[in-house]
Amino acid sequence: MVSTEAAVVIESSVPSPVAASVAAAAVAVAVEVEAIKTTESMLTNLDLETVSVLDFDKGDPTMYEAYWKSIGEDFEITISASQALSYFANPKSFCWFMLPKLEQKIRNLHNLVGNAVVEGRHIVVGNGSSQLIQAALYALAEPLDPPSPISVVSATPFYSCYPQIADYVRSGLFKWAGDAHAYVKDAPYIEMVTSPNNPDGELRGPVVNKANGMLVHDLAYYWPQYTAITEPVDHDIMLFTVSKCTGHAGSRIGWAIVKDPDVAKRMVKFMEISTIGVSKEAQLRAISILEMISTNSCPSNFLGFGQSVMAERWKKLREALKGTDVLQVPDFPPQHCNFKRDYNECHPAYAWMKAQEGLNLEEVMKEESIRVRGGGTFGCPSNYARLSMLGRDKDVDLLLKRLPSILKRLAH
């Protein structure tokens, strides 16, 4: 490259006016080079800043990557160009877009784990549990033909996406009505019951308990990685998802276990209108994954892996918070797990953190380049925040290294 010093040499050794034009060109090149260097430096610093921000806001289950990478070539799916072309998977079934083998694998997995009753129940597959929630709300509200939207409630702290899911399309059938504890109307309502609860990990039941109420049980985290399996639950509508069961969030596969066949049919109708079913490629992937887990044909035990990772992470987090009260997380007494046949501590997918009143915990974490989800989105004060425990090991390790600085900030 030509520097400004080189331009001076050129000017003194080359006859004018050639020297002047050459020197000017050399200076211009030198300035451009310096500008490029400055830009590269800025971009490098920007990249470093971006990398340094730890995202513990989203419940993205990337902790399972390590396990599935260890499987390697033992787990591969090949789909030919001629396979799965039709809209229909099983025209004789009410859920005509669900592959029969997927239904069977779902039933096998629940029978293995013992977390839900599937005998005599109807399975509805959907594009993740978010679509199934909307389908369930539609299926429950539609036959009532309400003069005004039916209230949808959930006890605080409630899943932060419930308000958006209920209100996004501004349906005339239902609308978000907030905290179930505050619901006093003598009118039909739908209560979302999340157990284990997102964000605080508590096993819980309905709150309103009125005769004209309808319930949807969101059981995305009722798996032995996160909690003790105390019984096979048996509710009117139960929602599960591959995302939190196996970690394959990108496949967008969820399912509902439904008692009432008419409710199940209306849920299918909702998905028929909104997405004309569910991708067969995603279903084929789910079939292979669920079969490996339910038959224990993996080289190492998948559910055992999940339990081990979650237990280790919670142990490290509690050790880091030991001896301080400026940042607290819930305690979970051991419960007997029917799946493990032993007493099991709960290790929820999220750490529900509480700082002293008056603080904005989300903002405090942001100052330490850590993204969490603030308590306000869960219907709680700002001194609460949800921190995901589902990310990669390296991010969890970095979080633990930054905790002393966070605790010091909170103590002052």
Secondary structure, 3 states (H helix, E strand, C coil): CCCHHHHHHHHHHCCCCHHHHHHHHHHHHHHHHHHHHHHHHHHHHHHHHHHHCEECCCCCCHHHHHHHHHHHHHCCCCCCCCCCCCCCCCCCCCCCCCCHHHHHHHHHHHHHHCCECCCCCEEEEECHHHHHHHHHHHHHHHHHCCCCCEEEEECCCCCCCHHHHHHCCCCCCEEEEEEHHHCCCCCCEEEEEECCCCCCCCCCCCCCCCCCEEEEEECCCCCCCCCCCCCCECCCEEEEEHHHHHCCHHHCCEEEEECCHHHHHHHHHHHHHHHCCCCHHHHHHHHHHHHHHHCCCCCCCHHHHHHHHHHHHHHHHHHHHCCCCCCECCCCCCEEECCCCEEECCCCCEEEEECCCCCCHHHHHHHCCEECEEHHHHCCCCCEEEEECCCCHHHHHHHHHHHHHHHHHHHC
